[in-house]
Amino acid sequence: MKKIHLLSAMCIAAALAMTGCGGSQSSSTQAETAASTTQAAQGEASGEASAAAAESTAEPEIILRYSEVNPDGHFLTDTAYYFADQVAEKSGGRIKIDIYPAGQLANEKDGIQTIQTSSGVIDIVRCSTSSLSDFGVQKLNVLSMPYIIRDREHYWNVVQSDVGEELKNEPQELGLGMVGLFYVDEGFRHFFTVDPVNTIDDLNGMKLRVPTTELMSDTVAAFGAISTPISFSELYSSLQTGTVDGAEQPLSGYYSNRFQEVAPNLILDGHVYGSGMVCVSEESWNMLSPEDQQILIDAGLEAEEYNKNAAQENDDEMLELLRSEGVNIVEVPDKTEWQNKVADVIAKYSAGMEDIVDRISAQ
């Protein structure tokens, strides 16, 4: 069977109809059919082992492209591969998820825009819920508010509850051209700086690179710092030259980008939880049968469990590695002062959504 990308399937089917192909087969199709028949006969003759081998080499009917900005070896990319494996297993190999790591297809923002346009370049993208705020979501943005999530257990209790389901459905309900499929977890985000930061007061006046959203700018301003827009690709050199005094990342991002080499001070303030979601193009989704949609949903639920465990293991490993490299790590056992600083920020961005905040807090 010839590989057919999902968003091309309708065009191919229409072209066949217009040329009057009907139920006839081309010579190549006949050859493929003959080969498949031969393989099946050989499988029956040689037993289950040969049959399993033939199945494993069968061409998929549907291919979906999954964009991930992190490289191979990152636990979020591992989550993508695990999801793909689950889809292949549950569909008997009919559906294949091709993973494109390291931003091969797009950066995060461009990836979101691409699945909205139904161009066929990308079918699935993993993005942070905070990035979706630039595209009009409001409820999902609550997950990115400072200190709204207490810990990893709380995060997963929230996103796997009825309120989590409501938030996941928001992009589709708003007509953004995408369907929320499953959640992922990148862990808490922490500040790292060139000079030591031992208390919240040490952030006062510091120039910090943070994601360019109003929520994050207001959050660092509440801590007394100055939000300084710098491209992520330029952050390492900006820390070297003093253009910025620090930034923030989850532990995996801090370590994998080697920021500890130029900003060896890390304070575990956990100001924001790294909530993420895997979204599929609504056009791609609507081309799937209800049965195949359920396969992706079920595979997503298993990917969530895999990701939850992988995220915890990654955090533990990163802290151990950073300590072994001599990074100055400051614990913040009592975050009350930090939480009080951003109380007005939470009130501002949760206006009209107080019920959602209350439901999240109650989980």
N, C-alpha and C positions, 0 to 999 in steps of 0.2 A: 504494500500500500504506500502510495506517495505521501510524504509528509505535507500536511496542509496547515498553515497558520490559521487560527480561528477567525480572525478578522478578514481573511481572504476567502474563506469558505463560500460565503454567499455570492461573491463575484464569480467564482469558478463555477458554481452551480448554475448561475444565471447564464453564463457564457455557453455552457453545455446545452442548456435548454434552447437557446436562440439558434444554435447550429444544428438542432434536430437530432442530437445524439441519442435522446431517449434512453432506452435501457440497453443500447448496444455498447460493446466494449472496444476500446482501441487495442492495437496489437500489443502495446506495452502493458495494458491492463490485463489482457489475456495471458501474457507471459507471467505477470505477477500472480494471477489466479492459479495458473498451472504450477508455478513454483510453490505456492502455498499448499496446493493439493498434494504435491509430492512430499513436502515437508511433513504434512499431517500423516500421510501414509507411512513415511519412515518412522514417525513418532509412535504410531500404533504398533509397528513391527518391532521396534527396539525397546518399548516399554516407557515407563514414567520419566526416566531420566532424560531421554531424548525429547519427549514431549515438553518437559520443563525448559529444556534448552531452546527449543523452537519458540516457545512463548516469550522467553526473555529477549529474543532477537526480533520479535514482531515490531513492525513500525506503528507508532501511535496514530490515532485518528485526529487528535486535537493537540496542538502545541500552544502553550501560553508562555509569554516572556515575562520574567520577574526581574525587576530592577532593584539592586541593593547598592548603596554607596560605600559600604564597608568592604574591605578586601577579604579574600579567602583566609580562613583561620580565625576571623572575628566571630564571636559567638552569635551575632545576629545573622551573619552569613551562613553559619552552621544551621541556624534555625530555618533559614530559607531552604537549604538542601534537605533538611529533615521533612519539611512540609512537602517538598517535591517527591520524596521517597514515599510518603504516606499516600499522596494522590495516585502515584503510579501503582502502588500495591492495591489500593481500594478500587481502582478502575480496571485492574487486570492489565495494565499497560496501555489502555486506550488513551489516557490523558497524560501528557508529558509537560512538566514545568521546567523550562530552560532558565537557569539562574545566570544572571549577568552581574557579577560583583564589581567592586571598586569603581562604581560610577561609570561603567563602560557605556551604558545607554544614556544616562543623564544624571545630573546632580538631583538632590531631593526635590527642590522646588520645580525644576523642569520636568522631573518625572511625574509629579502631580498634574502639572499642566498637560503633559502628553497623554495621560490616560483620560483626561477630560475631553480631549479633541478627537478621540477615537481614531487616531492615525494608524494604528496597527503596529507601531514601533514598540510599544510597551503595553502589556495587558495588566500587569500587577506591579505595585510599587509598595515598598515599606517606607513609612515616613513617621516623623514624630507628630504627636497630636497638636503640639504648639505650631508646627508649620502649617497645619490646616486652618489655623486662625486667619491666615492671609487670604484664604479662599472663602471666607464668610461663615465658618462654623462658630458657634458661641458656646453651646453646651460642652462640647469636647474640650474647649479651652480651659474649663474649670479644672481638668486634670493637671494642667500646667501651672496652676496658681501656686505661689510659694507656701510650703508647709501644709498643703491640703491633704497630702498623703503622709501617713505616719511612718510606715515601714513597708517592706515587700509583702508581707502577709495581708496588710490592709489594702495595698494596691490590687492584689489579685482577688480579694474579697469583693472589691468595688467593681472591677471590670467584668467579673463573672457573675454579677448580680443583675437584677432587673434594671437598675440605673445604668449599669455598664452597657447593657443591650440597647437601651434608649439612646445613649451617647453614640454608640457604634452605628446606629441607623441614621444619625443626623445628616451626614453628607448626601445620602441618597434622598432623604426627605426634602432637603433643600434644593434638589435638582442640580447637584454639582457634577453629575456624570460619573459618579463612582459609588461603589458599594463597599462598606466596611466588612471585612472578612474575619479577621481575628486580631487580638491584641498581642503586643510584645512589650518586653520590659528591658530597659537599659540601665536601670539602677539610679540611685541618687546622683545629682550633679553637685559638684563641689568647686569652690574657688581655689585656684593655684596662683601663686605670685612670685615675683622676683625677690622681694624682701619678705621677711617673716610676717605672718599675720597670726597673732595669738588670741585676739578678741575681736569682736565686731567693730570696736572703735578704731582698730588699725586699718580698716578699709576706708576710712574717711579721707576723701580727696584723691583716692587712687583712680587711675584710668583703667577701666576694665573692658575687655572685649567680651560681649555677650551676643546671643542671637538678636537680630534686628527686628524685634517686635516691641510694641509699646509696653506690653506686660513686663518683659524682661528689663527694659530701660527704666520703668517705674520701680521695679524691684530693687535694682542696684542703687537707684537714687535714694530709696528709703533707707539703705544701709550707709548712705553718705558718700557713695562712690559715684564716678562719672562714666556713663556708658559711652564707649568709643568705638565707632563702626570701623571694623577692619575685616578684610576678606579672610576667611579661615585659612586659605592657602598661604597667606602672608603673616599669619599669627606668630609662627616660630621666629622669623626674622624681626618682627615688631617687638617681641619680648627681648630679643638680643640687643636691639638698638635703643630700647627705652621708650619707644612710641606708645606702648601700653605697659602698665605695671603688672597686669595679670589677666586672667580670663577664667572661664569655668567650663567644665566637661564632666561627664561620667568617668569613672576610673579607667575604663577601657580606652576611651578617647585620649585621656591624659597620657597613658602609658604608650599606646601604639603610635602616637605622634611624637614621642620622645620630648614632650614639653618639660619633663623633669630636668632635662639638660640645661635649660635656660631659665626655668622658673621652678626651683627645687623645694618650694614651700607649699604644702597642701593642707588646707583646713577642711575637716569633714563636717561642714555645716549643713549639707543636704538640703539646700534651699528649694530645690525643685526636683520632682521625681521624673525620670526619663521615660515617660509614657509614649508608646508608639503603637501604630496600627498598620496592618497590611490591608491595602485597598485594591479592588479589581475594577477595571473599566466597566461601566454599566453596559456598554454595548457588547463587550465580550461576555459579560455575565448573562445578558439576555439571549445570547446565541446558544448557551448551554441548556440542555434539557433539565427539568426539575431534579431528576435523578443525579445528573452530573453536578448540579449546583450543591446538592446535599453531600456529594463526595468531597467537594472543596470545603464545605462547612465542617464536616466531620474531621477531615485532615487538619483543618485549622485549630480545632479544639485540642487535638493531640500535639500540634506544634506549640500551643500555649504552654502545655505542661512541660514539654521539652525545654522551652525557652526559660520558664520559671527556674528550673533547676540549673540550667546553664548560666543564667545571670548571677545566681548566688555563688556558684563555683568560680565564675570569672572574677567577681568582686574579691573573694578570698584570695585568689591567686594574684591579682593585681596588687593588693595591699602587701602581700608577702614579698613580691618582686620589688616594689617601690621601697620598702624598708631595707631590703638587701642592698639597694643602690644608694642608700644614705639620704633618701628624701626626708625632709623635716615634716612629719605628719602630726597635726594637732587635732585631737579629739574634741568634740563639743557635746558632752553628755547631757547638758541642760540647754535646750534651744529656746527657752522662754523669751529671753531678750530679743533674739532674732525674730521670733514669731510676732512679738509685740511691734517691732519696727515696721512690719508689712501689713498690719491690720487694716490700714486705710487702703492699701493696694487691693487686698482681697475684697473689701467692701465695694470698691470702685468697679472691679471687673466681674463681680458676682451679682450686681444690681439686676433685679428681675429674675434671678436664678437662685435665690436663696434656698428654695426648696431642694434643688439639686445638691447644693453645698451641704444642707442638713442630712440628706439621704446618704451622701458620701461619708460624712462624719459618723453616721450611725452604723456603718458597716464594720 
